[in-house]
Amino acid sequence: MAHKRVFRCAARRRGAVAVLVAVLLTTLLGIMAIAVDGGLLLDNHRRVQGAADAAALAVATELFVHYPAIESTGVYDPNGAAAAAALASASANGFPNDGSHSTVTVRLPPTSGPFTGRAGYAEVIVTFYQDRYFSGIWGAAKSPVVARSVARGRWASSNRGIVVLDPIAKDALNASGTGTVTVTGGAAVIVDSNNAVAAAATGGGMITAPAFEITGGYTGSLIGEIQTGVPPTPDHLRYLPAPSVPSKGTIKTASLGQGNKEYTLTPGRFSNLPNFNAGDRVVLKQASANGEGIYYIDGGLKSTGASIVMDESTSGGVMIYNDPASSALSEQIQITGNSSGTVNLSALTSGPYAGMLLWQRRSATQQLSVAGGGNFSLIGTFYAANALLQVTGSGDAVIGSQYVSRKLNLGGGGNTRISYTDSGTARLREVALVE
C-alpha cells in the first residue's frame, strides 16, 4: 500500500521566513541609518562648527576695525559690513544663507550666553539641512545640523607701561641715572630677557611701578611687586601694519630773528628734514589737517632744544613714523628738550594707530632718543621693536605713556613719569573665539 507525504509545514515556514526577513531588514536599515546617516551627521557637524567659528571670527575682525565707533555710538554694525563678512565666510565654506541648503544667523551683540548684549561680541549660528539616506525609513524631513559660535573683536588696553623685548640681553632694561622713573596708571613693567641680570637700576637710579614681570633676574632698586621667571610676553603691537607711504608733506619756514626759524609742517612724507635747534619753533598740524596725522620720516628727525608743539587750529593728534633710508645713526629720531623751550605732543586719538606717538620701522636698529627738559610733555606710545630706546629725564617731565622696545636705557637726574592711560596708548588687538 502506497503512503502519501504531505508537506504542509513548508508553506508555513516560507511565510515565517518572509516575516523574519522583513523584521531583520528593518533592523538592518536602522543599523545602517545609525552608521551612515549618523556618521554623516557627526562629520557635517564638524564642518558646520568650523564654518560657524570662521564666520564669527570674520565678524570679530570687522568689529575690531570699527570698535571705537561702536564704543562711542552704541551702533554695532552701522553699514552691515560685519554681518556681510559672516555670510560671505560661511558661504565660502559651503554654507550659504539660502534657507534650503543652510541658514546663517548673525546676532550683534549676542542674545544668549554669558556675553549677551556686550559690545565687541558677535554670535553666529549656522544650520545645515542634511538629506536623509537610510534614516528615510523614519521620515522624509531633512535633518538639521546646528552649530553656534561667539567671537570677540575689540580694542583692549594692554595695561603695560614698559615692554622690553630682547630675549637674552644683560641689562635689557637699564636705569643708570640718579633720578627716578615712575610708571603711573596701574601699568606693569615687562622684561622678556632670560638673563640673570635682565633688569638693573644702578648708580642711584630707581624705577617704581605697580608690578614687574621679568623672565630672568634683576639687580638694584625696582620698587613694586616683582615676579621673576615669568614666561616672555610677545610684542602686543605686532599686529599693526606699518603705515603706507603718504604723499609729501609741506613745510613752511618763517624767521624768528637771531638766526632762529619757525617751521610749520603738515602731515605727510619728509626726507632730509633740517636740524631743529634751540630757539627754533616747530609746529605740527594734527590729524584733522588731512585725516591721517602721520609724519612719515625717511631721513631721520633731530631736534636739539627746539620747541615742538601741535597746531591748535587742528585736532586729532599726531604720529611720527621713522623709516630710515640707511643704517646711518643720523637717521634716528632724536628729541631733546631745553630749559627755555616747550615740547608738547600727543598721539593720534582715532584710527588703527590711535595712541601711537613715536614709531620706528620694526626692522630698523637705529637708537630712538628722547631727552626731557624745560616744559616737556609727550603723551602716547614709543615703539622701537628692534632698537634701543634711550630716555633721559631732567626736572619733572611726562615722557610718554608706554615704551615698547628691544632694549631700554633710562638715565638723567630728574623725575620722569611714564603716564599710562588706556585711551592714551596703542591698543591690544583682541580677535578671538570665546564660545
Residue pairs with C-beta under 8 A, 6 or more apart in sequence:
26 137
29 134
29 137
30 134
30 137
32 134
33 133
33 134
33 135
33 137
33 138
36 133
36 134
37 130
37 132
37 133
37 134
37 135
37 143
40 130
40 133
41 130
41 143
41 145
44 128
44 130
44 145
45 145
45 147
47 93
47 94
47 128
48 95
48 102
48 126
48 127
48 128
48 145
48 146
48 147
49 147
49 149
50 93
51 89
51 90
51 93
51 94
51 95
51 126
51 147
52 90
52 124
52 125
52 126
52 147
52 148
52 149
53 149
53 151
53 433
54 89
54 90
54 93
55 85
55 86
55 87
55 89
55 90
55 93
55 104
55 106
55 124
55 126
55 149
56 86
56 122
56 123
56 124
56 149
56 150
56 151
56 433
57 89
57 151
57 431
57 432
57 433
58 85
58 86
58 88
58 89
59 82
59 83
59 85
59 86
59 106
59 108
59 122
59 124
59 151
59 153
60 122
60 151
60 152
60 153
60 431
60 432
61 85
61 153
61 431
62 77
62 81
62 82
62 85
62 153
63 70
63 76
63 77
63 82
63 108
63 120
63 121
63 122
63 152
63 153
63 154
64 120
64 153
64 154
64 155
64 429
64 430
64 431
65 352
66 78
66 81
66 82
67 119
67 120
67 153
67 154
67 155
68 155
68 350
68 354
69 75
69 78
70 76
70 119
70 120
71 119
74 119
76 82
76 108
76 109
76 119
77 83
77 108
82 106
82 108
82 122
83 106
83 108
86 104
86 106
86 122
86 124
87 96
87 97
87 104
87 106
90 96
90 97
90 102
90 104
90 124
90 126
91 97
91 104
95 101
95 102
95 104
95 126
95 128
96 102
96 104
97 103
97 104
100 129
101 128
101 129
102 126
102 127
102 128
102 129
103 126
103 127
104 124
104 125
104 126
104 127
105 124
105 125
105 126
105 127
106 122
106 123
106 124
107 122
107 123
107 124
107 125
108 122
108 123
109 115
109 116
109 117
109 118
109 119
109 120
109 121
109 122
109 123
110 116
110 117
110 118
110 121
110 122
110 123
110 150
111 117
111 123
112 123
113 123
113 150
113 435
114 435
115 121
115 123
115 150
115 152
115 434
115 435
119 154
120 152
120 153
120 154
120 430
121 150
121 151
121 152
121 153
121 434
122 150
122 151
122 153
123 148
123 149
123 150
123 435
124 148
124 149
124 150
124 151
125 146
125 147
125 148
126 146
126 147
126 148
127 144
127 145
127 146
128 144
128 145
128 146
129 142
129 143
129 144
129 145
130 142
130 143
130 144
130 145
131 142
132 139
132 140
132 141
132 142
132 143
135 143
148 435
149 433
149 435
150 433
150 434
150 435
151 431
151 432
151 433
151 434
152 430
152 431
152 432
152 433
152 434
153 430
153 431
154 430
155 354
155 427
155 428
155 429
155 430
156 427
156 428
156 429
156 430
157 422
157 425
157 427
157 428
158 187
158 236
158 402
158 425
158 426
158 427
158 428
159 186
159 187
159 188
159 420
159 422
160 187
160 188
160 189
160 190
160 233
160 236
160 402
160 404
160 420
161 183
161 184
161 185
161 187
161 188
161 189
161 209
161 401
161 402
161 403
161 418
161 420
162 173
162 183
162 187
162 188
162 189
162 190
162 191
162 209
162 402
162 403
162 404
162 408
162 418
163 190
163 192
163 233
163 235
163 236
163 402
163 403
163 404
163 405
164 172
164 173
164 190
164 191
164 192
164 193
164 198
164 199
164 403
164 405
164 406
164 407
164 408
165 192
165 235
165 385
165 404
165 405
165 406
166 172
166 192
166 193
166 406
166 407
167 192
167 193
167 194
167 215
167 232
168 193
168 194
168 195
169 193
169 195
169 198
169 407
170 193
170 195
170 196
170 197
170 198
171 195
171 197
171 198
171 199
171 200
172 191
172 192
172 193
172 195
172 198
172 199
172 407
172 408
173 189
173 191
173 193
173 198
173 199
173 200
173 207
173 407
173 408
173 410
174 199
174 200
174 202
174 407
174 408
174 409
174 410
175 181
175 200
175 201
175 202
175 205
175 206
175 207
175 220
175 409
175 410
175 411
176 200
176 202
176 203
176 205
176 409
176 410
176 411
177 203
177 204
177 205
177 392
177 393
177 410
177 411
177 412
177 413
178 203
178 204
178 205
178 412
178 413
179 205
179 206
179 393
179 394
179 411
179 412
179 413
179 414
179 415
179 416
180 205
180 206
180 207
180 208
180 415
180 416
181 205
181 206
181 207
181 208
181 393
181 410
181 416
181 417
181 418
182 207
182 208
182 209
182 415
182 416
182 417
182 418
183 189
183 207
183 208
183 209
183 210
183 417
183 418
183 420
184 417
184 418
184 419
184 420
185 401
185 419
185 420
185 421
186 210
186 420
187 209
187 210
187 402
187 418
187 420
188 209
188 210
188 211
188 212
188 213
189 199
189 207
189 209
189 211
189 212
189 213
189 222
189 224
190 212
190 213
190 214
190 230
190 233
191 198
191 199
191 212
191 213
191 214
191 215
191 216
191 218
192 198
192 215
192 232
192 233
193 199
193 214
193 215
193 216
194 215
194 216
194 232
195 216
195 217
196 216
196 217
197 216
197 217
197 218
197 219
198 214
198 215
198 216
198 217
198 218
199 212
199 214
199 216
199 217
199 218
199 219
199 220
199 222
200 218
200 219
200 220
201 207
201 218
201 219
201 220
201 221
201 222
202 219
202 220
205 220
205 221
205 410
205 411
206 220
206 221
206 222
206 223
207 221
207 222
207 223
207 410
208 223
208 224
209 222
209 223
209 224
210 224
210 225
211 224
211 225
211 226
211 227
212 218
212 222
212 224
212 225
212 226
212 227
213 227
213 230
213 233
214 226
214 227
214 228
214 229
214 230
215 228
215 229
215 230
215 231
215 232
216 228
217 228
218 226
218 228
235 385
235 404
236 404
236 428
236 429
237 381
237 383
237 385
237 404
237 426
238 385
239 429
240 352
240 353
240 356
240 426
240 429
241 352
242 321
242 323
242 361
242 362
243 292
243 294
243 296
243 319
243 321
243 353
245 269
245 296
245 323
246 267
246 268
246 269
246 292
246 294
246 296
247 268
247 269
248 268
248 269
248 270
249 265
249 266
249 267
249 268
249 269
249 270
249 295
249 296
250 265
250 266
250 268
251 263
251 264
251 265
251 266
251 270
251 273
252 263
252 264
253 261
253 262
253 263
254 261
254 262
254 264
255 261
255 262
256 262
256 279
256 280
256 281
258 279
259 279
260 277
260 279
260 280
260 281
261 280
261 281
262 280
262 281
262 282
262 283
263 274
263 276
263 280
263 281
263 282
263 283
264 283
264 285
264 311
265 282
265 283
265 284
265 285
265 295
266 285
266 289
266 290
267 284
267 285
267 287
267 289
267 290
267 292
267 293
267 294
267 295
267 318
268 290
268 294
268 295
268 296
269 296
269 298
270 295
270 296
270 297
270 298
270 299
271 298
271 299
271 325
272 299
273 297
273 299
273 300
273 301
273 302
275 302
275 303
275 304
276 282
276 302
276 303
276 304
276 306
276 308
277 303
277 304
277 305
277 306
278 304
278 305
278 306
278 338
278 340
278 341
279 305
279 306
279 341
280 303
280 306
280 307
281 306
281 307
281 309
282 303
282 306
282 307
282 308
282 309
283 309
283 310
283 311
284 295
284 308
284 309
284 310
284 311
284 318
284 345
285 310
285 311
285 314
286 293
286 310
286 311
286 314
286 315
286 316
286 317
286 318
287 293
287 314
287 315
287 316
287 317
287 318
287 348
287 349
287 350
287 351
288 314
288 315
288 316
289 311
289 314
292 351
293 316
293 317
293 318
293 319
293 348
294 318
294 319
294 321
294 348
294 353
295 318
295 319
295 320
295 321
296 321
296 323
297 320
297 321
297 322
297 323
297 333
298 322
298 323
298 324
298 325
299 325
299 331
300 322
300 324
300 328
300 330
300 331
300 332
300 333
300 334
300 366
301 320
301 322
301 333
301 334
301 335
302 330
302 332
302 334
303 334
303 335
303 336
304 334
304 336
305 336
305 337
305 338
305 341
305 373
306 338
306 341
307 338
307 341
307 342
307 343
308 335
308 342
308 343
308 344
308 345
309 342
309 343
309 344
309 345
310 317
310 318
310 344
310 345
310 346
315 349
316 348
316 349
316 350
317 346
317 347
317 348
317 349
317 357
317 380
318 345
318 346
318 347
318 348
318 357
319 347
319 348
319 353
319 356
319 357
319 358
319 359
319 380
320 333
320 357
320 358
320 359
321 359
321 360
321 361
322 331
322 332
322 333
322 358
322 359
322 360
322 361
322 364
322 366
322 368
323 361
323 364
324 331
324 332
324 360
324 361
324 364
324 366
325 331
327 365
327 366
328 366
329 366
329 367
331 366
332 360
332 366
332 367
332 368
332 369
333 358
333 360
333 366
333 368
333 369
333 370
334 369
334 370
335 343
335 369
335 370
335 371
335 378
336 369
336 370
336 371
336 373
337 343
337 371
337 372
337 373
337 374
337 375
337 376
337 394
337 397
338 373
338 374
339 373
339 374
340 374
341 373
341 374
341 375
342 374
342 375
342 376
343 372
343 374
343 375
343 376
343 377
343 378
344 375
344 376
344 377
344 378
345 357
345 377
345 378
345 379
345 380
346 357
346 378
346 379
346 380
346 424
347 354
347 355
347 356
347 357
347 379
347 380
347 381
347 401
347 424
347 425
347 426
348 354
348 355
348 356
348 357
348 380
353 359
353 426
354 426
354 427
355 380
355 381
355 401
355 402
355 423
355 424
355 425
355 426
355 427
356 380
356 381
356 383
356 426
357 378
357 379
357 380
357 381
357 382
357 400
357 401
358 368
358 370
358 378
358 380
358 381
358 382
358 383
358 384
358 400
359 381
359 383
359 384
360 366
360 368
360 383
360 384
360 385
360 387
362 385
362 386
363 386
364 384
364 386
364 387
365 386
365 387
366 387
367 387
367 388
367 389
367 390
368 382
368 384
368 387
368 388
368 389
368 390
368 405
369 390
369 391
369 392
370 378
370 382
370 389
370 390
370 391
370 392
370 399
370 400
371 391
371 392
371 393
371 394
371 412
372 391
372 392
372 393
372 394
372 395
372 397
372 399
372 412
372 414
372 416
373 394
373 395
373 397
374 395
376 395
376 397
376 398
376 399
377 397
377 398
378 398
378 399
378 400
379 398
379 400
379 401
379 419
379 424
380 400
380 401
380 402
380 424
380 425
380 426
381 400
381 401
381 402
381 403
381 404
381 425
381 426
382 389
382 391
382 400
382 402
382 403
382 404
382 405
383 404
383 405
383 426
384 404
384 405
384 406
385 404
385 405
385 406
386 406
387 405
387 406
387 407
388 405
388 406
388 407
388 408
388 409
389 403
389 405
389 406
389 407
389 408
389 409
390 409
390 411
391 399
391 400
391 403
391 408
391 409
391 410
391 411
391 416
392 410
392 411
392 412
393 399
393 410
393 411
393 412
393 413
393 414
393 415
393 416
394 412
394 413
394 414
395 414
395 415
396 414
396 415
396 417
397 414
397 415
397 416
397 417
398 417
398 418
398 419
399 416
399 417
399 418
400 418
400 419
401 418
401 419
401 420
401 421
401 424
401 425
402 418
402 420
402 425
402 426
403 418
404 426
410 416
